[in-house]
Amino acid sequence: MTSPPTLTAVLTNLGATAVATLVLMLAAAAVAVWVRGGRHDGVDVVWGLGFAVVAVTTFVLSAGEGDSWRRVLVTGLTCVWGVRLAWHIAVRNRGRDEDPRYRELLAKAPGNRDLYALRTVYLVQGALVWLVSLPVQLAQYGTGDTLVGGDPLMWLGIALWIVGFVFETVGDAQLSRFRADPDNRGGVMDTGLWRYTRHPNYFGDACVWWGLTLLALHHRLGLVSLVSAAVMTFLLTRGSGARLLESTIGRRRPEYADYIRRTSGFLPMPPRRRGAGQPGEQ
């Protein structure tokens, strides 16, 4: 029999994680202005760390309010995902110019560039971290089935998280090796996982968050998590993820148009024949 979480405890946690996320984003903005000379693409590193901060904060606050094993499981999965993503982006951006997405956005800033970045980048991303992380927060409350032999949704969630983590990690590693080879400069990565989807890393992200969402469905309040997973999927496919990236990549890499025609945009699918069909991070 599932025991629902205490609403007061959940609301207290939601307030605390909102404050923790705000403090993290304000600190990141301060570092960008006073340490990095006004370079703001470091917020991409903070994005992954933000979810880890939310998970740990919830873990501490949910003591006695949920199953210990579930709290450890959800916190661990989230931190592994978030820290790996932050590390990957930090290594990828080392020695590179500022991400052109941020340069173009902040070039249009009315008034102070840094204050505009605070409003449109840090505070917006902080709000999204808090919203998208609702599955992580809600999953740690309430008691239910045991880890061994219990809830099928739990096992499906873990399996989905593993699939997503593998896609994201392997896809990033394949692209890093491709970029490290000078012979591939200006080329298009279309082998490995990138042969089946133009964005294996974004597909992996979506799987990770739908997996975490399933882990929150052991009580009715966890249904709110479905909104968070949908928001993350929208961001990856239609928001600041794949769509924004592909709006400029064609100008830099002429071969990308043919890659689009023959390769699935998100879900892994067998590639179409060259020249067939209709019109990832690269």
Secondary structure, DSSP 4 states (H G I P E B T S, - for coil): -PBPPPHHHHHHHHHHHHHHHHHHHHHHHHHHHHTSTT--TTHHHHHHHHHHHHHHHHHHHTTTTB-HHHHHHHHHHHHHHHHHHHHHHHHHHTTSPPPHHHHHHHHT-SS-HHHHHIIIIIHHHHHHHHHHTHHHHHHTSBB-S-SSS--HHHHHHHHHHHHHHHHHHHHHHHHHHHHHSGGGTT----SGGGGT-S-HHHHHHHHHHHHHHHHTTTSGGGGGHHHHHHHHHHHHHTSTTHHHHHHHHHHH-TTHHHHHHHS-SSS--PPPPTT-S-----
